[in-house]
Amino acid sequence: MAPTAIEQPETNQASNTDIAIGKDASPYMEQSADPQSYNRTLEEEGSADMPKAKYQNYLPTWNPAQKYPPLQPFAHTEHGLSADKSFSELLSPSVKTEDLTPSIGTVLSGIQLSSLSPAGKDQLALLAAQRKVLVFLDQDFADLPISKALEFGGYFGRQHIHPTSGSPEGYPEVHLVYRGANEDPGAAILETRTSTTAWHSDISYEQQPPGTTLLYILEKPTTGGDTVFVDQVEAYRRLSPEFRKRLHGLKAVHSGIEQVNAAKERGALCRREPVASEHPIVRTHPATGEKALFVNPQFTRYIVGYKKEESDMLLNFLFNHSLLGADFQVRVKWQERSVMVLDNRVTCHSALLDWSSGPRRYLARITPQAEKPYETPLGVN
């Protein structure tokens, strides 16, 4: 299992004073619960019309004693580079697969992730990079001890501890995407917006954002609460050669400052001081060599070296290009005991808060960090 912190000398780390975040930066939109809205008694005991939460060990906590120093650089090992490209373990004859779209999303059944050998995990990393989102059915992940789930995820990188979100007691490395019983999940958002979607790549503001990432369902509504993904490799490919040429060499600032500020306003905690980082707008995946757009509306603020109007125009085009591209997206409907394995380097996603109050929806995310984003020259894979 990869450690949750590695102490190394700081190299080329951008501090908050190095990167300007204007007051008119795009507002962050929160989709998860916070201490003010969370009814722990209802979740633990239930009510006449609502059963108690099924996975009590995964109920969220916000421990103000959890304080962590700034993250330090670490050497990431890309396991997809070591994978058997025939996928002899992951795609054995007993495994059934169904591609949800030509470029993104595959459903797999007949294999238990928790039983994979190291070679099988290498194949998992590569297939997730190639297919962007994998959905594994009938998994035992939620029933494992949390420490075992973290051990599995830690194979793919250093465990990230989210700066603000709720987490199971004693396991701050688990990020909970939580909407409790009888909460109206989208009401507050829809007071000021026309949609509950919040497209993002997880914690892209970190110097080393995540790669192979695990999401697993704990409880869900009967219908609704799907997750939608966009293939950022295909989004890049759809651009004209001249437009791609314009993007290469550009960097954008990704900020987690607004997320932390929003958490403080809601009475949530701040485990670590917020950061902002510069990343290339076009990044290269180390295992596949594919180039992908690496910007998202939740965390990408501006293009380095551009004036505000210039930056807004280009970023808004890229946002709309990806997020309106239904022909390179996939909408995944959660099933009981399913696990999604996605590669955050080549996708953006959003939860859909489209169900009314009543059923709870909560998921656990294990978020191993990967390499610092980089780009290779135009035309080189």
Residue pairs with C-beta under 8 A, 6 or more apart in sequence:
1 150
1 151
1 154
1 155
1 159
2 154
2 155
2 156
2 157
2 158
2 159
2 368
3 154
3 158
3 159
4 158
4 159
4 160
4 161
4 173
5 68
5 71
5 72
5 158
6 72
6 73
6 74
6 158
7 72
8 72
8 73
8 74
9 72
10 72
10 73
11 73
13 70
13 72
13 73
13 207
14 207
14 275
14 276
14 277
14 278
15 275
16 257
16 273
16 274
16 275
16 276
19 253
19 255
19 276
19 277
19 278
21 253
21 255
21 257
21 258
21 276
21 301
22 301
22 302
22 308
24 308
25 255
25 258
25 301
25 302
26 258
26 297
26 298
26 301
27 258
27 262
28 258
28 259
28 261
28 262
28 298
28 299
29 189
29 193
29 198
29 298
30 198
30 259
30 262
30 263
30 266
31 177
31 185
31 189
31 196
31 198
31 351
31 353
32 165
32 166
32 176
32 177
32 178
32 179
33 60
33 166
33 178
33 179
33 180
33 183
34 62
34 166
34 263
34 266
34 267
34 268
35 62
35 166
35 266
35 267
35 268
36 266
36 267
37 180
37 183
38 60
38 166
38 178
38 180
39 180
39 181
39 182
40 59
42 50
42 52
42 180
42 181
42 182
43 52
43 53
43 59
43 180
43 181
43 360
44 52
44 53
44 56
44 59
45 52
46 52
46 53
46 181
47 181
50 181
50 182
50 358
53 59
53 181
53 218
53 219
53 360
53 362
54 218
54 219
55 142
55 218
55 219
57 146
57 168
57 169
58 142
58 146
58 168
58 174
58 176
58 218
58 362
58 364
59 168
59 169
60 165
60 166
60 167
60 168
60 176
60 178
60 362
61 166
61 167
61 168
61 169
62 166
62 268
62 269
63 169
63 172
63 269
64 269
66 161
66 172
66 269
66 271
67 271
67 272
68 161
68 271
68 272
69 272
70 272
70 273
70 275
71 206
71 207
71 208
71 272
71 275
73 207
73 208
73 372
74 158
74 208
74 369
76 157
76 158
76 208
76 211
76 369
76 370
76 371
77 157
78 125
78 211
78 286
78 287
78 370
78 371
79 121
79 122
79 125
79 126
79 155
79 156
79 212
80 122
80 125
80 126
80 128
80 129
80 212
80 286
80 287
80 288
81 286
81 287
82 122
83 119
83 122
83 123
83 125
83 126
83 127
83 287
84 119
84 122
84 123
85 126
87 123
87 126
87 127
88 123
89 116
89 117
89 119
89 120
89 123
90 111
90 116
90 120
90 123
90 124
90 127
91 97
91 123
91 127
92 111
94 110
94 111
95 108
95 109
95 110
95 111
96 108
96 109
96 110
97 106
97 107
97 108
98 106
98 107
99 105
99 106
99 131
100 106
100 107
100 135
100 330
100 332
101 328
101 329
101 330
103 132
103 231
103 233
103 234
103 328
104 131
104 132
104 133
104 229
104 230
104 231
104 234
104 328
104 329
104 330
104 347
105 131
105 132
105 133
105 134
105 135
105 229
105 330
105 332
106 127
106 131
106 133
106 134
106 135
107 134
107 135
107 137
108 134
108 135
108 136
108 137
109 136
109 137
109 138
111 136
112 139
112 140
113 124
113 136
113 139
113 141
113 152
113 339
113 341
114 139
114 140
114 141
114 144
114 148
114 152
116 124
118 155
121 152
121 155
121 156
124 134
124 212
124 341
125 156
125 211
125 212
125 287
126 287
126 288
127 134
128 134
128 212
128 341
128 342
128 343
129 212
129 285
129 287
129 288
129 290
129 343
129 345
129 346
130 288
132 229
132 231
132 233
132 342
132 343
132 346
132 347
133 229
133 330
133 332
133 340
133 341
133 342
133 343
133 347
134 340
134 341
134 342
135 332
135 338
135 339
135 340
136 338
136 339
136 340
136 341
137 335
137 337
137 338
138 337
138 338
139 216
139 337
139 338
139 339
140 337
141 149
141 152
141 214
141 216
141 337
141 339
142 216
142 217
142 218
142 337
142 364
146 168
146 170
146 171
146 174
147 171
149 174
149 214
149 216
149 364
149 366
150 159
150 171
150 173
150 174
150 366
152 214
152 366
153 159
153 214
153 366
153 367
153 368
154 368
155 368
156 211
156 212
156 368
156 370
157 210
157 211
157 212
157 368
157 369
157 370
158 208
158 368
158 369
159 173
159 366
159 367
159 368
159 369
160 173
160 175
160 203
160 206
160 210
160 367
160 368
160 369
161 172
161 173
161 271
161 272
162 172
162 175
162 203
162 271
162 367
163 256
163 259
163 260
163 263
163 270
163 271
163 272
163 274
164 259
164 260
164 263
164 268
164 269
164 270
164 271
165 175
165 176
165 177
165 268
166 176
166 178
166 268
167 173
167 174
167 175
167 176
168 174
168 176
168 364
172 271
173 366
173 367
174 364
174 365
174 366
175 364
175 365
175 366
175 367
176 362
176 363
176 364
176 365
177 215
177 351
177 361
177 362
177 363
177 364
177 365
178 360
178 361
178 362
178 363
179 185
179 353
179 360
179 361
179 362
180 360
180 362
181 358
181 359
181 360
182 357
182 358
183 357
183 360
184 356
184 357
185 196
185 225
185 353
185 355
185 357
185 361
186 196
186 353
186 354
187 357
189 196
189 353
190 196
196 351
196 352
196 353
196 354
197 228
197 323
197 350
197 352
198 297
198 298
198 350
198 351
199 230
199 296
199 297
199 298
199 319
199 322
199 323
199 348
199 349
199 350
200 296
200 297
200 298
200 299
200 348
200 349
200 350
201 209
201 232
201 294
201 296
201 299
201 344
201 345
201 347
201 348
201 349
202 209
202 210
202 213
202 344
202 365
202 367
203 209
203 210
203 256
203 299
203 367
204 254
204 279
204 294
204 296
204 299
204 300
204 344
205 254
205 255
205 256
205 259
205 274
205 275
205 276
205 277
205 299
206 256
206 275
206 277
206 369
207 275
207 277
207 372
208 369
208 370
208 371
208 372
209 279
209 344
209 345
209 369
209 370
209 373
210 344
210 345
210 367
210 368
210 369
210 370
211 343
211 344
211 345
211 368
211 369
211 370
211 371
212 341
212 342
212 343
212 368
212 370
213 341
213 342
213 343
213 344
213 365
213 366
213 367
213 368
214 339
214 340
214 341
214 365
214 366
215 227
215 339
215 340
215 341
215 342
215 363
215 364
215 365
216 338
216 339
216 340
216 363
216 364
217 334
217 335
217 336
217 337
217 338
217 339
217 363
218 362
218 363
218 364
219 359
219 360
219 361
219 362
220 334
220 336
220 359
220 361
221 355
221 358
221 359
221 361
222 359
223 355
224 352
224 354
224 355
225 334
225 351
225 352
225 353
225 354
225 355
225 361
226 331
226 332
226 333
226 334
226 351
226 352
226 354
227 331
227 332
227 334
227 340
227 349
227 350
227 351
227 352
228 329
228 330
228 331
228 332
228 349
228 350
228 352
229 329
229 330
229 331
229 332
229 342
229 347
229 348
229 349
230 322
230 323
230 325
230 328
230 329
230 347
230 348
230 349
231 328
231 329
231 330
231 346
231 347
232 292
232 293
232 294
232 322
232 346
232 347
232 348
233 285
233 290
233 291
233 292
233 346
234 325
234 328
235 292
235 293
235 321
235 322
235 325
235 328
236 244
236 282
236 291
236 292
236 293
238 321
238 325
238 328
239 247
239 321
244 282
244 378
245 378
247 281
247 282
247 293
248 282
248 375
248 377
248 378
249 280
249 375
250 280
250 281
250 282
250 303
250 304
250 305
251 278
251 279
251 280
251 281
251 303
251 304
252 278
252 279
252 280
252 281
252 294
252 295
252 300
252 301
252 302
252 303
252 304
252 315
253 276
253 277
253 278
253 300
253 301
253 302
253 303
253 304
254 276
254 277
254 278
254 279
254 296
254 299
254 300
254 301
255 274
255 275
255 276
255 299
255 301
256 274
256 275
256 276
256 299
257 274
257 275
257 276
259 274
259 299
260 270
260 273
260 274
261 274
263 269
263 270
264 270
276 301
278 304
279 294
279 373
280 294
280 373
280 374
280 375
281 293
281 294
281 295
281 303
281 318
282 291
282 292
282 293
282 294
282 375
283 291
283 292
283 294
283 345
283 373
283 374
283 375
284 290
284 291
284 292
284 374
284 375
284 376
284 381
285 291
285 292
285 343
285 345
285 346
286 371
289 376
289 381
290 346
290 381
291 375
291 376
291 381
292 345
292 346
293 318
293 322
294 345
294 373
295 315
295 318
295 319
296 319
296 348
297 319
297 323
300 315
302 308
302 311
302 312
302 315
303 310
303 311
303 314
303 315
306 314
322 348
323 348
331 352
332 340
334 363
342 349
344 370
345 370
345 373
355 361
